[in-house]
Amino acid sequence: MPTALPLIQPALCCAPLVREPLTARDADDLARRMKALADPARLRLLSIVAASEGHEACVCDLIEPLGLAQPTVSHHLKILAEAGFLTRSKRGTWAYYALVPGALERIADVLRP
């Protein structure tokens, strides 16, 4: 019977919330980014973009899955872009949104104990 390998824990002692208190500026920034994620429609949008080919999607492809009007979807995408989770590029009349590499991991790293 094979023996179980020991779990190797990464060096989590250096996660910002565990290492030292956040500065007021860092807390404001983290709260702004977390607030952007604290909406079901925005979480779904982020998930759809992240799961799309090349981690990129046209706003025209994001309207139907959410069942929301185009201006509402654009508003949510703008909030996610301003929070640093998505980038926006214009191609003709449509805007394309792409996941910022590492953006979600940076949030997770701050919260990891």
N, C-alpha and C positions, 0 to 999 in steps of 0.2 A: 504494500500500500504506500503510495507516494506521500511524503511529508509535506505539509502545507508550508509555503514560503512565508516568512514574516512580512507583515505589512511595512512598507517603507514610507515613513511620513516625510514630506518635503519640509524644508525649514520654514515653518509657518510662524515662527516667533517674530518675524519681521513684518507681518501684516500691519498696516498703519493703525488700525483701531486697537490692536493689541499692544503694539510697541510703545505708543505714546498718544496722548490726546490730540485730536485734530485741531488745527488752528481754526480760527473763525472763518477765514477765507476758504480753507479746504472743506470745512463743514458746509458752507454755503454752496460751493461747487458740487459737492456730492449730493446734497439735498436737491439741487436743481436737476441734476442728471437722474436721480431716483424718481423725482416727481414726474419727469418725462416718461418714465417707464410705468408709472402707477396708473395706467389707464388701459382698459382691456383692448380698445381699438388700436392703440399704439403698440401694445405688446403683439397683437396679431400682425400689424403691419411689419414690425421688425422681424417677426418670425417668417412671414411670407418673403420678404426681401432676402433674408439670410438663407432660406431654403431654395431660392431661385438660382438658375444657372448663372454662375459668375458672381453670386451674391449681389445681384443687381436686378431691378425691376422698373418698368415704366409705370408711371402713375395711372395710365390707362388700364393696366392689368391689375391694379389694386382696388379699384372702385367696386367691382362686382363681388369679390369675395367678402368684403366687409358689409355690403349692402348699405353703404353711406353715399351721400352726394359727393361729387368731385370736389367742391370747395371744402367740405369737411375733411375729406381724406387729405387734401393738400395742406390744410391747417395742421393736422396731426403729423404729417411728414415734416413740415417746417419745424415743429417743436422737437422732433427727434433729431433733425439736422442741427438745430441750434444747441442741443444738448451733446452733440459730438458723436452720435451713433450712426448717422447716415451722411453721405455726401450727395450733392445734387448736381446733375449736369443736364444742360438743355440740348436737345437734338430735334431740330425742326420745331414743331409746335408742342412737343411733349417733353416732360421732365423725367429723367431717370434718376433713381435713387440707389445708392450702393452702400453696403455695410462698411463702416470704417474698420479696417483690420485692427483687432485687439481691443475695440471699445468695450465689448461685453466682458472680456477677460479682466480689464482694468477695474470694472465695478466689482466683479467677483473677488479679485485680489484684495480689495479694501475690506470686504466683508468677511473674508475667510478668517476663522479664529486662529 
